[in-house]
Amino acid sequence: MKNNKTALITGCTSGIGKALSVKFAQEGYNLVLVARNEDKLKELSNYLSEIFYIKSVFIAYALEKPEAAEYVFHRVQELDLKIDVLVNNAGFNEFGNFIKTNREKEHDMMHLHMFFVTDMMKFFLPLMLDNKQGQILNIGSTGSYISCPYDAVYAATKSYILSVSKGINAELKGTGITITTLCPGSTKTEFAAKAGMEDTLLFKLFVMSPERVADIAYKALMKRKAVVVAGIYNKILVMSSYILPNRFVAYLSKMMLGKQCQAD
């Protein structure tokens, strides 16, 4: 089902990013896979090329570095590729009591989620506008809507992603370019274990598979929706954050995330 379009996907070697890579390959997209781990990138790239008969290349780089977006953009230019879909998925979490979390890791997280995503749009949007077509998928979170105790900096970065994406998407109306923001909740990936969150209530209840989240994201992107919250439970959670008093939302957030932190 070759369609001769190319999708660039960051943070693609595990979790939602890997599921999205498989989904786009299934739909016939050629791929530019971008992440830190060269061995995993090569393995995934070769697998998707062989299974789905698409062209796949990869770019290995530490995306939290200040120059990362510029590096990726120039590599794409060197490869003479036109990006039809840009998927800004790369991300991680520094979780815990704010006074105990690692400042340097938080700086890297802020750079990856905010500066890198913004720069990637800044570099690739002009080319999409020249071609009069293109789509961007940015990854927010249910935390984009809720200030999260024990996850305050992460949630703030995801709130930025949602806000900037909606604003730029409104600017682009009528151009043929759209930005969709996916807001998933807890998902069965390596994300929670890497952040030390796997024992929280949040990651024990209503956990979705990355494949299901990727399917929801792809359909929303193709329908050019501005925002999609993945899953019924997460939709209810987001709606409740608007209806319930702030103090009760904060209490629920602490209950879902805080037991592990309070025990530290």
DOGUDO-592181 format. One record per residue (C-alpha): residue number from 1; residue in one letter; x, y negated, z negated. Coordinates in nm, 3 decimals. Layout:
BEGIN
{atom NUM, 'A', {X, Y, Z}} ...
This chain:
BEGIN
{atom 1, 'M', {0.000, 0.000, 0.000}} {atom 2, 'K', {0.280, -0.237, 0.101}} {atom 3, 'N', {0.181, -0.603, 0.099}} {atom 4, 'N', {0.520, -0.769, 0.166}} {atom 5, 'K', {0.485, -0.993, -0.138}} {atom 6, 'T', {0.746, -1.021, -0.413}} {atom 7, 'A', {0.694, -1.049, -0.788}} {atom 8, 'L', {0.965, -1.160, -1.029}} {atom 9, 'I', {0.914, -1.012, -1.376}} {atom 10, 'T', {1.123, -1.099, -1.682}} {atom 11, 'G', {1.159, -0.882, -1.991}} {atom 12, 'C', {1.066, -0.579, -1.786}} {atom 13, 'T', {1.258, -0.286, -1.936}} {atom 14, 'S', {1.001, -0.195, -2.203}} {atom 15, 'G', {0.648, -0.262, -2.329}} {atom 16, 'I', {0.409, -0.489, -2.143}} {atom 17, 'G', {0.681, -0.605, -1.904}} {atom 18, 'K', {0.760, -0.250, -1.794}} {atom 19, 'A', {0.388, -0.172, -1.759}} {atom 20, 'L', {0.346, -0.485, -1.545}} {atom 21, 'S', {0.641, -0.380, -1.329}} {atom 22, 'V', {0.477, -0.043, -1.265}} {atom 23, 'K', {0.141, -0.212, -1.194}} {atom 24, 'F', {0.286, -0.452, -0.938}} {atom 25, 'A', {0.481, -0.170, -0.773}} {atom 26, 'Q', {0.161, 0.037, -0.752}} {atom 27, 'E', {-0.003, -0.259, -0.578}} {atom 28, 'G', {0.275, -0.267, -0.320}} {atom 29, 'Y', {0.475, -0.566, -0.443}} {atom 30, 'N', {0.849, -0.581, -0.396}} {atom 31, 'L', {1.015, -0.663, -0.727}} {atom 32, 'V', {1.285, -0.878, -0.880}} {atom 33, 'L', {1.339, -0.735, -1.227}} {atom 34, 'V', {1.508, -0.963, -1.480}} {atom 35, 'A', {1.630, -0.871, -1.829}} {atom 36, 'R', {1.943, -0.834, -2.039}} {atom 37, 'N', {2.019, -0.460, -2.017}} {atom 38, 'E', {2.178, -0.379, -1.682}} {atom 39, 'D', {2.161, -0.001, -1.725}} {atom 40, 'K', {1.788, -0.003, -1.803}} {atom 41, 'L', {1.724, -0.246, -1.517}} {atom 42, 'K', {1.907, -0.026, -1.268}} {atom 43, 'E', {1.721, 0.284, -1.385}} {atom 44, 'L', {1.381, 0.114, -1.364}} {atom 45, 'S', {1.457, -0.051, -1.030}} {atom 46, 'N', {1.564, 0.278, -0.872}} {atom 47, 'Y', {1.265, 0.463, -1.017}} {atom 48, 'L', {1.008, 0.214, -0.889}} {atom 49, 'S', {1.172, 0.198, -0.546}} {atom 50, 'E', {1.168, 0.576, -0.509}} {atom 51, 'I', {0.819, 0.638, -0.647}} {atom 52, 'F', {0.630, 0.350, -0.483}} {atom 53, 'Y', {0.842, 0.291, -0.168}} {atom 54, 'I', {0.896, -0.075, -0.247}} {atom 55, 'K', {1.210, -0.288, -0.247}} {atom 56, 'S', {1.342, -0.365, -0.592}} {atom 57, 'V', {1.643, -0.567, -0.704}} {atom 58, 'F', {1.748, -0.670, -1.052}} {atom 59, 'I', {1.922, -0.956, -1.227}} {atom 60, 'A', {2.089, -0.888, -1.561}} {atom 61, 'Y', {2.129, -1.187, -1.791}} {atom 62, 'A', {2.071, -1.295, -2.152}} {atom 63, 'L', {1.762, -1.507, -2.098}} {atom 64, 'E', {1.783, -1.699, -2.426}} {atom 65, 'K', {2.094, -1.879, -2.297}} {atom 66, 'P', {2.037, -2.245, -2.202}} {atom 67, 'E', {2.141, -2.192, -1.840}} {atom 68, 'A', {1.943, -1.868, -1.789}} {atom 69, 'A', {1.658, -2.002, -1.576}} {atom 70, 'E', {1.896, -2.188, -1.345}} {atom 71, 'Y', {2.111, -1.875, -1.312}} {atom 72, 'V', {1.809, -1.658, -1.223}} {atom 73, 'F', {1.683, -1.915, -0.972}} {atom 74, 'H', {2.018, -1.941, -0.795}} {atom 75, 'R', {2.052, -1.560, -0.780}} {atom 76, 'V', {1.709, -1.540, -0.616}} {atom 77, 'Q', {1.820, -1.806, -0.366}} {atom 78, 'E', {2.140, -1.611, -0.293}} {atom 79, 'L', {1.930, -1.300, -0.230}} {atom 80, 'D', {1.713, -1.508, 0.009}} {atom 81, 'L', {1.390, -1.400, -0.156}} {atom 82, 'K', {1.055, -1.578, -0.166}} {atom 83, 'I', {0.876, -1.531, -0.499}} {atom 84, 'D', {0.499, -1.499, -0.463}} {atom 85, 'V', {0.429, -1.410, -0.827}} {atom 86, 'L', {0.635, -1.522, -1.125}} {atom 87, 'V', {0.579, -1.328, -1.448}} {atom 88, 'N', {0.734, -1.490, -1.756}} {atom 89, 'N', {0.710, -1.196, -1.995}} {atom 90, 'A', {1.044, -1.192, -2.179}} {atom 91, 'G', {1.013, -1.251, -2.552}} {atom 92, 'F', {1.085, -1.126, -2.901}} {atom 93, 'N', {0.992, -1.204, -3.260}} {atom 94, 'E', {1.178, -1.310, -3.575}} {atom 95, 'F', {0.928, -1.210, -3.842}} {atom 96, 'G', {0.913, -1.264, -4.218}} {atom 97, 'N', {0.913, -1.526, -4.491}} {atom 98, 'F', {1.024, -1.851, -4.328}} {atom 99, 'I', {1.288, -1.921, -4.593}} {atom 100, 'K', {1.442, -1.577, -4.526}} {atom 101, 'T', {1.425, -1.551, -4.148}} {atom 102, 'N', {1.736, -1.597, -3.936}} {atom 103, 'R', {1.775, -1.953, -3.808}} {atom 104, 'E', {1.989, -1.859, -3.507}} {atom 105, 'K', {1.743, -1.591, -3.397}} {atom 106, 'E', {1.459, -1.840, -3.429}} {atom 107, 'H', {1.651, -2.085, -3.212}} {atom 108, 'D', {1.699, -1.813, -2.948}} {atom 109, 'M', {1.328, -1.726, -2.968}} {atom 110, 'M', {1.227, -2.090, -2.930}} {atom 111, 'H', {1.458, -2.129, -2.632}} {atom 112, 'L', {1.338, -1.811, -2.462}} {atom 113, 'H', {0.966, -1.874, -2.515}} {atom 114, 'M', {0.961, -2.248, -2.450}} {atom 115, 'F', {1.265, -2.382, -2.262}} {atom 116, 'F', {1.319, -2.076, -2.042}} {atom 117, 'V', {0.952, -2.044, -1.946}} {atom 118, 'T', {0.928, -2.416, -1.874}} {atom 119, 'D', {1.247, -2.415, -1.668}} {atom 120, 'M', {1.138, -2.112, -1.467}} {atom 121, 'M', {0.819, -2.295, -1.370}} {atom 122, 'K', {1.018, -2.611, -1.297}} {atom 123, 'F', {1.246, -2.423, -1.056}} {atom 124, 'F', {0.996, -2.195, -0.881}} {atom 125, 'L', {0.682, -2.411, -0.860}} {atom 126, 'P', {0.819, -2.653, -0.595}} {atom 127, 'L', {0.889, -2.359, -0.363}} {atom 128, 'M', {0.541, -2.219, -0.420}} {atom 129, 'L', {0.395, -2.559, -0.340}} {atom 130, 'D', {0.600, -2.574, -0.019}} {atom 131, 'N', {0.454, -2.234, 0.076}} {atom 132, 'K', {0.105, -2.343, -0.034}} {atom 133, 'Q', {0.061, -2.021, -0.230}} {atom 134, 'G', {0.180, -1.855, -0.546}} {atom 135, 'Q', {0.076, -1.735, -0.888}} {atom 136, 'I', {0.236, -1.747, -1.231}} {atom 137, 'L', {0.160, -1.521, -1.526}} {atom 138, 'N', {0.282, -1.646, -1.864}} {atom 139, 'I', {0.255, -1.437, -2.178}} {atom 140, 'G', {0.101, -1.600, -2.483}} {atom 141, 'S', {-0.050, -1.419, -2.780}} {atom 142, 'T', {-0.350, -1.419, -3.008}} {atom 143, 'G', {-0.100, -1.615, -3.218}} {atom 144, 'S', {-0.133, -1.891, -2.955}} {atom 145, 'Y', {-0.463, -1.974, -3.126}} {atom 146, 'I', {-0.380, -1.906, -3.490}} {atom 147, 'S', {-0.112, -2.047, -3.721}} {atom 148, 'C', {0.034, -1.727, -3.865}} {atom 149, 'P', {0.186, -1.706, -4.214}} {atom 150, 'Y', {0.507, -1.496, -4.200}} {atom 151, 'D', {0.514, -1.547, -3.824}} {atom 152, 'A', {0.488, -1.924, -3.808}} {atom 153, 'V', {0.766, -2.001, -3.559}} {atom 154, 'Y', {0.669, -1.720, -3.321}} {atom 155, 'A', {0.304, -1.827, -3.320}} {atom 156, 'A', {0.407, -2.188, -3.261}} {atom 157, 'T', {0.613, -2.091, -2.955}} {atom 158, 'K', {0.320, -1.894, -2.817}} {atom 159, 'S', {0.090, -2.189, -2.881}} {atom 160, 'Y', {0.327, -2.397, -2.669}} {atom 161, 'I', {0.312, -2.143, -2.386}} {atom 162, 'L', {-0.068, -2.151, -2.383}} {atom 163, 'S', {-0.086, -2.529, -2.397}} {atom 164, 'V', {0.175, -2.605, -2.132}} {atom 165, 'S', {0.036, -2.337, -1.900}} {atom 166, 'K', {-0.320, -2.469, -1.919}} {atom 167, 'G', {-0.201, -2.825, -1.864}} {atom 168, 'I', {0.010, -2.748, -1.558}} {atom 169, 'N', {-0.258, -2.517, -1.419}} {atom 170, 'A', {-0.503, -2.810, -1.429}} {atom 171, 'E', {-0.247, -3.027, -1.244}} {atom 172, 'L', {-0.223, -2.762, -0.972}} {atom 173, 'K', {-0.595, -2.748, -0.894}} {atom 174, 'G', {-0.649, -2.752, -0.518}} {atom 175, 'T', {-0.290, -2.661, -0.431}} {atom 176, 'G', {-0.338, -2.285, -0.395}} {atom 177, 'I', {-0.112, -2.223, -0.696}} {atom 178, 'T', {-0.251, -2.100, -1.027}} {atom 179, 'I', {-0.112, -2.022, -1.371}} {atom 180, 'T', {-0.271, -1.748, -1.582}} {atom 181, 'T', {-0.189, -1.708, -1.950}} {atom 182, 'L', {-0.227, -1.360, -2.099}} {atom 183, 'C', {-0.290, -1.353, -2.473}} {atom 184, 'P', {-0.249, -0.997, -2.604}} {atom 185, 'G', {-0.278, -0.884, -2.964}} {atom 186, 'S', {-0.093, -0.591, -3.120}} {atom 187, 'T', {0.033, -0.357, -2.849}} {atom 188, 'K', {0.203, -0.018, -2.874}} {atom 189, 'T', {0.555, -0.120, -2.771}} {atom 190, 'E', {0.906, -0.153, -2.919}} {atom 191, 'F', {0.820, -0.515, -3.006}} {atom 192, 'A', {0.691, -0.445, -3.359}} {atom 193, 'A', {0.977, -0.215, -3.456}} {atom 194, 'K', {1.239, -0.462, -3.331}} {atom 195, 'A', {1.073, -0.739, -3.534}} {atom 196, 'G', {1.028, -0.519, -3.842}} {atom 197, 'M', {0.648, -0.550, -3.821}} {atom 198, 'E', {0.552, -0.190, -3.760}} {atom 199, 'D', {0.420, -0.139, -4.115}} {atom 200, 'T', {0.191, -0.441, -4.114}} {atom 201, 'L', {-0.186, -0.398, -4.100}} {atom 202, 'L', {-0.187, -0.584, -3.768}} {atom 203, 'F', {0.004, -0.301, -3.600}} {atom 204, 'K', {-0.205, -0.026, -3.757}} {atom 205, 'L', {-0.547, -0.148, -3.638}} {atom 206, 'F', {-0.683, -0.204, -3.286}} {atom 207, 'V', {-0.348, -0.149, -3.116}} {atom 208, 'M', {-0.370, -0.147, -2.734}} {atom 209, 'S', {-0.155, 0.042, -2.486}} {atom 210, 'P', {0.081, -0.169, -2.272}} {atom 211, 'E', {-0.070, -0.011, -1.959}} {atom 212, 'R', {-0.419, -0.133, -2.056}} {atom 213, 'V', {-0.288, -0.482, -2.129}} {atom 214, 'A', {-0.101, -0.489, -1.797}} {atom 215, 'D', {-0.415, -0.385, -1.610}} {atom 216, 'I', {-0.617, -0.664, -1.777}} {atom 217, 'A', {-0.342, -0.915, -1.699}} {atom 218, 'Y', {-0.315, -0.813, -1.332}} {atom 219, 'K', {-0.692, -0.835, -1.274}} {atom 220, 'A', {-0.708, -1.178, -1.440}} {atom 221, 'L', {-0.413, -1.299, -1.234}} {atom 222, 'M', {-0.574, -1.182, -0.909}} {atom 223, 'K', {-0.898, -1.358, -1.009}} {atom 224, 'R', {-0.687, -1.670, -1.080}} {atom 225, 'K', {-0.821, -1.706, -1.432}} {atom 226, 'A', {-0.655, -1.972, -1.647}} {atom 227, 'V', {-0.654, -1.763, -1.967}} {atom 228, 'V', {-0.732, -1.403, -2.057}} {atom 229, 'V', {-0.740, -1.258, -2.409}} {atom 230, 'A', {-0.678, -0.884, -2.388}} {atom 231, 'G', {-0.932, -0.658, -2.559}} {atom 232, 'I', {-1.265, -0.702, -2.736}} {atom 233, 'Y', {-1.115, -0.707, -3.086}} {atom 234, 'N', {-0.870, -0.980, -2.988}} {atom 235, 'K', {-1.147, -1.184, -2.827}} {atom 236, 'I', {-1.345, -1.163, -3.151}} {atom 237, 'L', {-1.034, -1.260, -3.348}} {atom 238, 'V', {-0.976, -1.568, -3.134}} {atom 239, 'M', {-1.343, -1.671, -3.145}} {atom 240, 'S', {-1.343, -1.632, -3.524}} {atom 241, 'S', {-1.048, -1.868, -3.553}} {atom 242, 'Y', {-1.272, -2.144, -3.414}} {atom 243, 'I', {-1.573, -2.061, -3.630}} {atom 244, 'L', {-1.428, -1.968, -3.970}} {atom 245, 'P', {-1.280, -2.222, -4.215}} {atom 246, 'N', {-0.905, -2.268, -4.178}} {atom 247, 'R', {-0.836, -2.140, -4.528}} {atom 248, 'F', {-1.018, -1.813, -4.452}} {atom 249, 'V', {-0.831, -1.770, -4.121}} {atom 250, 'A', {-0.504, -1.822, -4.312}} {atom 251, 'Y', {-0.611, -1.566, -4.572}} {atom 252, 'L', {-0.691, -1.307, -4.302}} {atom 253, 'S', {-0.361, -1.375, -4.128}} {atom 254, 'K', {-0.170, -1.323, -4.453}} {atom 255, 'M', {-0.360, -1.001, -4.514}} {atom 256, 'M', {-0.280, -0.867, -4.166}} {atom 257, 'L', {0.087, -0.967, -4.172}} {atom 258, 'G', {0.186, -1.036, -4.530}} {atom 259, 'K', {0.189, -0.712, -4.727}} {atom 260, 'Q', {0.528, -0.609, -4.597}} {atom 261, 'C', {0.674, -0.957, -4.651}} {atom 262, 'Q', {0.537, -0.987, -5.002}} {atom 263, 'A', {0.705, -0.657, -5.088}} {atom 264, 'D', {1.047, -0.780, -4.970}} 
